Amino acid sequence: MWRKVLFAASALLFAFFVLLTSVFRTAAVKYEFANVEDGNTLQNILGDSNIEINYTLAYPGKILPDSSLWPVKALRDKLWLAATSNPGRKAELKLLFADKRLGSANILFKNSKPEIAYTALTKAEKYLEEASSQEKSNRAQGIDTSDFLRRLSLAALKHFEVINEIASIAPEDARPGIDSLQVYARKVFEDSRNALLDKGMTPPENPFNWQ
């Protein structure tokens, strides 16, 4: 009896996983890019390639967006956010997911999987924007976000730095889209910098040409 119940439950879980995977793959935006070309032409856009922001991105994990298990991991992240009631923790989670997806995108671009990588990069910057929006909401509610603001401003600069690196190895036709995604990092940095200044705090120095 119990074996039949266990077998039926296992079959249902497997069917749910297959359905979930299919839904995620169908819903995902598809991108197609040509082969990678020489990135030297981007030198004027990227500026000093030796710039390194003192911020460590979270390890993206072994399950990347090109894995069949990725839909389960992405669903876990969504459920984790939904189950988090603490607004400060929610902002931290959004930044964590932004950093992890940026790391995943970087790895996938280096592994010559630009289509999947670009999707991951887009999601990374969306999460970065959400983390900034969450911080603003928290601050409006009277929550002290000073420490998070400083970390967020450094994270935004790091995102800009890594996207520069990605642009230098990405396919030529992917670069305009990658360049447009840097708007998120710039806006998040500027907003967090201004918030820090309003608090009488010194923001991190911006070493890039767009300051």
CYANA upper distance limits for C-alpha pairs under 8 A (distance plus 0.5 A):
  1 MET  CA      5 VAL  CA      6.91
  2 TRP  CA      6 LEU  CA      6.50
  3 ARG  CA      7 PHE  CA      6.47
  4 LYS  CA      8 ALA  CA      6.54
  5 VAL  CA      9 ALA  CA      6.59
  6 LEU  CA     10 SER  CA      6.58
  7 PHE  CA     11 ALA  CA      6.63
  8 ALA  CA     12 LEU  CA      6.69
  9 ALA  CA     13 LEU  CA      6.68
 10 SER  CA     14 PHE  CA      6.65
 11 ALA  CA     15 ALA  CA      6.61
 12 LEU  CA     16 PHE  CA      6.56
 13 LEU  CA     17 PHE  CA      6.64
 14 PHE  CA     18 VAL  CA      6.75
 15 ALA  CA     19 LEU  CA      6.64
 16 PHE  CA     20 LEU  CA      6.46
 17 PHE  CA     21 THR  CA      6.56
 17 PHE  CA     72 VAL  CA      8.14
 18 VAL  CA     22 SER  CA      6.71
 19 LEU  CA     23 VAL  CA      6.69
 20 LEU  CA     24 PHE  CA      6.74
 20 LEU  CA     71 PRO  CA      7.43
 20 LEU  CA     72 VAL  CA      8.22
 21 THR  CA     25 ARG  CA      6.65
 21 THR  CA     68 SER  CA      7.75
 21 THR  CA     69 LEU  CA      8.37
 21 THR  CA     71 PRO  CA      6.16
 21 THR  CA     72 VAL  CA      8.12
 22 SER  CA     26 THR  CA      6.52
 23 VAL  CA     27 ALA  CA      6.51
 24 PHE  CA     28 ALA  CA      6.51
 24 PHE  CA     71 PRO  CA      6.64
 28 ALA  CA    119 THR  CA      8.50
 29 VAL  CA    119 THR  CA      7.56
 30 LYS  CA    115 GLU  CA      7.45
 30 LYS  CA    116 ILE  CA      8.46
 30 LYS  CA    119 THR  CA      8.32
 31 TYR  CA    115 GLU  CA      5.41
 31 TYR  CA    116 ILE  CA      8.06
 31 TYR  CA    118 TYR  CA      8.06
 31 TYR  CA    119 THR  CA      8.20
 32 GLU  CA    114 PRO  CA      8.30
 32 GLU  CA    115 GLU  CA      6.07
 33 PHE  CA    114 PRO  CA      7.30
 33 PHE  CA    115 GLU  CA      7.07
 33 PHE  CA    171 PRO  CA      6.78
 33 PHE  CA    172 GLU  CA      8.46
 33 PHE  CA    173 ASP  CA      6.60
 33 PHE  CA    174 ALA  CA      6.69
 34 ALA  CA    171 PRO  CA      6.31
 34 ALA  CA    172 GLU  CA      7.68
 34 ALA  CA    173 ASP  CA      7.18
 35 ASN  CA    171 PRO  CA      5.89
 35 ASN  CA    172 GLU  CA      8.14
 36 VAL  CA    169 ILE  CA      7.03
 36 VAL  CA    170 ALA  CA      6.11
 36 VAL  CA    171 PRO  CA      4.36
 36 VAL  CA    172 GLU  CA      6.77
 37 GLU  CA    169 ILE  CA      8.11
 37 GLU  CA    170 ALA  CA      8.12
 37 GLU  CA    171 PRO  CA      6.44
 37 GLU  CA    172 GLU  CA      6.53
 38 ASP  CA    168 SER  CA      8.26
 38 ASP  CA    169 ILE  CA      8.17
 39 GLY  CA     43 GLN  CA      8.21
 39 GLY  CA    167 ALA  CA      8.05
 39 GLY  CA    168 SER  CA      5.09
 39 GLY  CA    169 ILE  CA      6.71
 39 GLY  CA    170 ALA  CA      8.42
 40 ASN  CA    168 SER  CA      7.84
 42 LEU  CA     46 LEU  CA      6.54
 42 LEU  CA    167 ALA  CA      8.47
 42 LEU  CA    168 SER  CA      7.31
 43 GLN  CA     47 GLY  CA      6.35
 43 GLN  CA     48 ASP  CA      8.39
 46 LEU  CA    164 ASN  CA      6.41
 47 GLY  CA    208 PHE  CA      7.82
 47 GLY  CA    209 ASN  CA      7.42
 49 SER  CA    165 GLU  CA      8.27
 51 ILE  CA    161 GLU  CA      7.93
 51 ILE  CA    207 PRO  CA      7.81
 52 GLU  CA    158 LYS  CA      8.26
 52 GLU  CA    161 GLU  CA      7.62
 53 ILE  CA    154 LEU  CA      7.73
 53 ILE  CA    157 LEU  CA      7.19
 53 ILE  CA    158 LYS  CA      6.06
 53 ILE  CA    161 GLU  CA      7.82
 54 ASN  CA    154 LEU  CA      7.96
 54 ASN  CA    158 LYS  CA      8.36
 55 TYR  CA    154 LEU  CA      6.76
 55 TYR  CA    155 ALA  CA      6.99
 55 TYR  CA    158 LYS  CA      6.96
 57 LEU  CA     99 ASP  CA      6.01
 57 LEU  CA    100 LYS  CA      7.49
 57 LEU  CA    103 GLY  CA      7.57
 57 LEU  CA    155 ALA  CA      8.46
 58 ALA  CA     96 LEU  CA      7.28
 58 ALA  CA     99 ASP  CA      6.37
 58 ALA  CA    100 LYS  CA      6.08
 58 ALA  CA    103 GLY  CA      8.12
 59 TYR  CA    100 LYS  CA      6.68
 59 TYR  CA    103 GLY  CA      7.59
 60 PRO  CA     64 LEU  CA      7.92
 60 PRO  CA     99 ASP  CA      8.24
 60 PRO  CA    100 LYS  CA      4.83
 60 PRO  CA    101 ARG  CA      7.11
 60 PRO  CA    103 GLY  CA      6.20
 60 PRO  CA    104 SER  CA      6.22
 61 GLY  CA    100 LYS  CA      8.34
 63 ILE  CA     67 SER  CA      6.56
 63 ILE  CA     69 LEU  CA      7.33
 63 ILE  CA     70 TRP  CA      6.74
 63 ILE  CA     73 LYS  CA      8.24
 64 LEU  CA     70 TRP  CA      6.72
 64 LEU  CA    104 SER  CA      6.55
 65 PRO  CA     70 TRP  CA      5.77
 65 PRO  CA     71 PRO  CA      8.48
 65 PRO  CA    104 SER  CA      7.81
 65 PRO  CA    116 ILE  CA      7.30
 65 PRO  CA    117 ALA  CA      8.28
 65 PRO  CA    120 ALA  CA      7.48
 66 ASP  CA     70 TRP  CA      7.52
 66 ASP  CA    116 ILE  CA      7.14
 69 LEU  CA     73 LYS  CA      7.13
 70 TRP  CA     74 ALA  CA      6.56
 71 PRO  CA     75 LEU  CA      6.55
 72 VAL  CA     76 ARG  CA      6.63
 73 LYS  CA     77 ASP  CA      6.86
 74 ALA  CA     78 LYS  CA      6.94
 75 LEU  CA     79 LEU  CA      6.68
 76 ARG  CA     80 TRP  CA      6.46
 77 ASP  CA     81 LEU  CA      6.73
 77 ASP  CA     97 PHE  CA      8.33
 78 LYS  CA     82 ALA  CA      6.67
 79 LEU  CA     83 ALA  CA      6.52
 80 TRP  CA     84 THR  CA      6.79
 81 LEU  CA     90 LYS  CA      6.93
 81 LEU  CA     93 LEU  CA      7.63
 81 LEU  CA     94 LYS  CA      8.43
 84 THR  CA     89 ARG  CA      7.67
 84 THR  CA     90 LYS  CA      6.66
 85 SER  CA     89 ARG  CA      8.41
 85 SER  CA     90 LYS  CA      7.74
 86 ASN  CA     90 LYS  CA      6.66
 87 PRO  CA     91 ALA  CA      6.86
 87 PRO  CA    134 GLN  CA      7.93
 87 PRO  CA    138 ASN  CA      7.00
 88 GLY  CA     92 GLU  CA      6.95
 88 GLY  CA    135 GLU  CA      8.10
 88 GLY  CA    138 ASN  CA      7.51
 88 GLY  CA    145 THR  CA      8.38
 89 ARG  CA     93 LEU  CA      6.64
 90 LYS  CA     94 LYS  CA      6.80
 90 LYS  CA    134 GLN  CA      8.01
 91 ALA  CA     95 LEU  CA      6.86
 91 ALA  CA    130 GLU  CA      8.33
 91 ALA  CA    131 ALA  CA      5.44
 91 ALA  CA    132 SER  CA      8.08
 91 ALA  CA    134 GLN  CA      5.94
 91 ALA  CA    135 GLU  CA      6.68
 92 GLU  CA     96 LEU  CA      6.60
 92 GLU  CA    131 ALA  CA      7.64
 92 GLU  CA    148 PHE  CA      8.30
 93 LEU  CA     97 PHE  CA      6.64
 93 LEU  CA    131 ALA  CA      8.45
 94 LYS  CA     98 ALA  CA      6.65
 94 LYS  CA    127 TYR  CA      6.06
 94 LYS  CA    128 LEU  CA      7.27
 94 LYS  CA    130 GLU  CA      7.09
 94 LYS  CA    131 ALA  CA      5.57
 95 LEU  CA     99 ASP  CA      6.68
 95 LEU  CA    127 TYR  CA      7.04
 95 LEU  CA    128 LEU  CA      6.21
 95 LEU  CA    131 ALA  CA      5.93
 95 LEU  CA    152 LEU  CA      8.09
 96 LEU  CA    100 LYS  CA      6.68
 97 PHE  CA    101 ARG  CA      6.58
 97 PHE  CA    124 ALA  CA      7.50
 97 PHE  CA    127 TYR  CA      7.09
 98 ALA  CA    102 LEU  CA      6.68
 98 ALA  CA    123 LYS  CA      7.82
 98 ALA  CA    124 ALA  CA      4.71
 98 ALA  CA    125 GLU  CA      6.84
 98 ALA  CA    126 LYS  CA      7.99
 98 ALA  CA    127 TYR  CA      5.37
 98 ALA  CA    128 LEU  CA      5.76
 99 ASP  CA    103 GLY  CA      6.79
 99 ASP  CA    124 ALA  CA      7.19
 99 ASP  CA    128 LEU  CA      8.44
 99 ASP  CA    155 ALA  CA      8.36
 99 ASP  CA    159 HIS  CA      8.35
100 LYS  CA    104 SER  CA      6.67
100 LYS  CA    124 ALA  CA      8.06
101 ARG  CA    105 ALA  CA      6.52
101 ARG  CA    120 ALA  CA      6.23
101 ARG  CA    121 LEU  CA      6.93
101 ARG  CA    123 LYS  CA      7.50
101 ARG  CA    124 ALA  CA      5.46
102 LEU  CA    106 ASN  CA      6.73
102 LEU  CA    120 ALA  CA      7.47
102 LEU  CA    121 LEU  CA      6.07
102 LEU  CA    124 ALA  CA      5.83
102 LEU  CA    125 GLU  CA      8.31
102 LEU  CA    159 HIS  CA      7.84
102 LEU  CA    162 VAL  CA      8.43
103 GLY  CA    107 ILE  CA      6.83
104 SER  CA    108 LEU  CA      6.69
104 SER  CA    117 ALA  CA      7.80
104 SER  CA    120 ALA  CA      7.43
104 SER  CA    121 LEU  CA      8.47
105 ALA  CA    109 PHE  CA      6.59
105 ALA  CA    116 ILE  CA      8.26
105 ALA  CA    117 ALA  CA      4.89
105 ALA  CA    118 TYR  CA      7.14
105 ALA  CA    119 THR  CA      8.44
105 ALA  CA    120 ALA  CA      5.82
105 ALA  CA    121 LEU  CA      5.77
106 ASN  CA    110 LYS  CA      6.80
106 ASN  CA    117 ALA  CA      7.62
106 ASN  CA    162 VAL  CA      8.14
106 ASN  CA    166 ILE  CA      6.74
107 ILE  CA    111 ASN  CA      6.68
107 ILE  CA    117 ALA  CA      8.41
108 LEU  CA    112 SER  CA      6.83
108 LEU  CA    113 LYS  CA      5.76
108 LEU  CA    114 PRO  CA      7.15
108 LEU  CA    116 ILE  CA      7.73
108 LEU  CA    117 ALA  CA      5.62
109 PHE  CA    113 LYS  CA      5.93
109 PHE  CA    114 PRO  CA      5.60
109 PHE  CA    117 ALA  CA      6.11
109 PHE  CA    118 TYR  CA      8.47
109 PHE  CA    166 ILE  CA      7.48
109 PHE  CA    169 ILE  CA      7.78
109 PHE  CA    170 ALA  CA      7.01
110 LYS  CA    169 ILE  CA      7.78
113 LYS  CA    117 ALA  CA      6.53
114 PRO  CA    118 TYR  CA      6.32
114 PRO  CA    170 ALA  CA      7.39
114 PRO  CA    171 PRO  CA      7.90
114 PRO  CA    174 ALA  CA      8.48
115 GLU  CA    119 THR  CA      7.11
116 ILE  CA    120 ALA  CA      6.87
117 ALA  CA    121 LEU  CA      6.59
118 TYR  CA    122 THR  CA      6.62
118 TYR  CA    178 ILE  CA      8.12
119 THR  CA    123 LYS  CA      6.86
120 ALA  CA    124 ALA  CA      6.63
121 LEU  CA    125 GLU  CA      6.95
122 THR  CA    126 LYS  CA      6.82
122 THR  CA    181 LEU  CA      7.38
123 LYS  CA    127 TYR  CA      6.67
124 ALA  CA    128 LEU  CA      6.78
125 GLU  CA    129 GLU  CA      6.69
125 GLU  CA    181 LEU  CA      7.37
125 GLU  CA    184 TYR  CA      6.55
125 GLU  CA    185 ALA  CA      7.61
126 LYS  CA    130 GLU  CA      6.70
126 LYS  CA    184 TYR  CA      8.09
127 TYR  CA    131 ALA  CA      6.60
128 LEU  CA    132 SER  CA      6.92
128 LEU  CA    156 ALA  CA      8.13
128 LEU  CA    184 TYR  CA      7.90
128 LEU  CA    185 ALA  CA      7.95
128 LEU  CA    188 VAL  CA      8.05
129 GLU  CA    133 SER  CA      6.76
129 GLU  CA    184 TYR  CA      6.83
129 GLU  CA    185 ALA  CA      8.37
129 GLU  CA    188 VAL  CA      7.07
130 GLU  CA    134 GLN  CA      6.54
131 ALA  CA    135 GLU  CA      6.72
132 SER  CA    136 LYS  CA      6.84
132 SER  CA    152 LEU  CA      7.98
132 SER  CA    188 VAL  CA      6.72
132 SER  CA    192 SER  CA      8.20
133 SER  CA    137 SER  CA      6.79
134 GLN  CA    138 ASN  CA      6.61
135 GLU  CA    139 ARG  CA      6.54
135 GLU  CA    145 THR  CA      7.30
135 GLU  CA    148 PHE  CA      8.36
135 GLU  CA    149 LEU  CA      8.08
136 LYS  CA    140 ALA  CA      6.64
137 SER  CA    141 GLN  CA      6.92
138 ASN  CA    142 GLY  CA      7.18
138 ASN  CA    143 ILE  CA      5.92
138 ASN  CA    144 ASP  CA      8.35
138 ASN  CA    145 THR  CA      7.79
139 ARG  CA    143 ILE  CA      5.54
139 ARG  CA    144 ASP  CA      6.89
139 ARG  CA    145 THR  CA      6.69
145 THR  CA    149 LEU  CA      6.40
146 SER  CA    150 ARG  CA      7.02
146 SER  CA    196 LEU  CA      7.61
147 ASP  CA    151 ARG  CA      6.97
148 PHE  CA    152 LEU  CA      6.40
149 LEU  CA    153 SER  CA      6.58
149 LEU  CA    192 SER  CA      6.20
149 LEU  CA    193 ARG  CA      8.38
149 LEU  CA    195 ALA  CA      8.13
149 LEU  CA    196 LEU  CA      7.37
150 ARG  CA    154 LEU  CA      6.87
150 ARG  CA    192 SER  CA      7.84
150 ARG  CA    193 ARG  CA      8.42
150 ARG  CA    196 LEU  CA      7.83
150 ARG  CA    203 PRO  CA      7.17
150 ARG  CA    204 PRO  CA      7.86
151 ARG  CA    155 ALA  CA      6.56
152 LEU  CA    156 ALA  CA      6.63
152 LEU  CA    188 VAL  CA      8.25
152 LEU  CA    189 PHE  CA      7.91
152 LEU  CA    192 SER  CA      7.42
153 SER  CA    157 LEU  CA      6.96
153 SER  CA    188 VAL  CA      7.45
153 SER  CA    189 PHE  CA      5.30
153 SER  CA    190 GLU  CA      8.38
153 SER  CA    192 SER  CA      6.05
153 SER  CA    193 ARG  CA      6.91
153 SER  CA    203 PRO  CA      8.05
153 SER  CA    204 PRO  CA      7.54
154 LEU  CA    158 LYS  CA      6.68
154 LEU  CA    189 PHE  CA      8.10
154 LEU  CA    204 PRO  CA      7.16
155 ALA  CA    159 HIS  CA      6.58
156 ALA  CA    160 PHE  CA      6.80
156 ALA  CA    185 ALA  CA      5.22
156 ALA  CA    186 ARG  CA      7.41
156 ALA  CA    188 VAL  CA      6.62
156 ALA  CA    189 PHE  CA      5.81
157 LEU  CA    161 GLU  CA      6.72
157 LEU  CA    185 ALA  CA      7.19
157 LEU  CA    186 ARG  CA      8.09
157 LEU  CA    189 PHE  CA      7.16
157 LEU  CA    206 ASN  CA      7.78
158 LYS  CA    162 VAL  CA      6.63
159 HIS  CA    163 ILE  CA      6.55
159 HIS  CA    182 GLN  CA      8.44
159 HIS  CA    185 ALA  CA      6.70
160 PHE  CA    164 ASN  CA      6.75
160 PHE  CA    182 GLN  CA      6.49
160 PHE  CA    185 ALA  CA      6.28
160 PHE  CA    186 ARG  CA      7.79
161 GLU  CA    165 GLU  CA      7.05
162 VAL  CA    166 ILE  CA      6.67
163 ILE  CA    167 ALA  CA      6.54
163 ILE  CA    178 ILE  CA      7.69
163 ILE  CA    179 ASP  CA      8.44
163 ILE  CA    182 GLN  CA      7.55
164 ASN  CA    168 SER  CA      7.09
165 GLU  CA    169 ILE  CA      7.51
166 ILE  CA    170 ALA  CA      6.46
167 ALA  CA    175 ARG  CA      6.31
167 ALA  CA    178 ILE  CA      7.03
167 ALA  CA    179 ASP  CA      7.98
170 ALA  CA    174 ALA  CA      6.89
170 ALA  CA    175 ARG  CA      7.08
171 PRO  CA    175 ARG  CA      7.22
174 ALA  CA    178 ILE  CA      6.80
175 ARG  CA    179 ASP  CA      6.41
176 PRO  CA    180 SER  CA      6.75
177 GLY  CA    181 LEU  CA      6.94
178 ILE  CA    182 GLN  CA      7.43
179 ASP  CA    183 VAL  CA      8.24
181 LEU  CA    185 ALA  CA      8.22
182 GLN  CA    186 ARG  CA      6.81
183 VAL  CA    187 LYS  CA      6.57
184 TYR  CA    188 VAL  CA      6.60
185 ALA  CA    189 PHE  CA      6.55
186 ARG  CA    190 GLU  CA      6.64
187 LYS  CA    191 ASP  CA      6.58
188 VAL  CA    192 SER  CA      6.56
189 PHE  CA    193 ARG  CA      6.33
190 GLU  CA    194 ASN  CA      6.58
191 ASP  CA    195 ALA  CA      6.69
192 SER  CA    196 LEU  CA      6.64
193 ARG  CA    197 LEU  CA      6.75
193 ARG  CA    203 PRO  CA      5.94
193 ARG  CA    204 PRO  CA      8.13
194 ASN  CA    198 ASP  CA      6.67
195 ALA  CA    199 LYS  CA      6.90
196 LEU  CA    200 GLY  CA      6.94
196 LEU  CA    201 MET  CA      5.60
196 LEU  CA    202 THR  CA      7.08
196 LEU  CA    203 PRO  CA      6.49
197 LEU  CA    201 MET  CA      5.78
197 LEU  CA    202 THR  CA      6.82
197 LEU  CA    203 PRO  CA      7.35
206 ASN  CA    211 GLN  CA      6.86
207 PRO  CA    211 GLN  CA      8.12
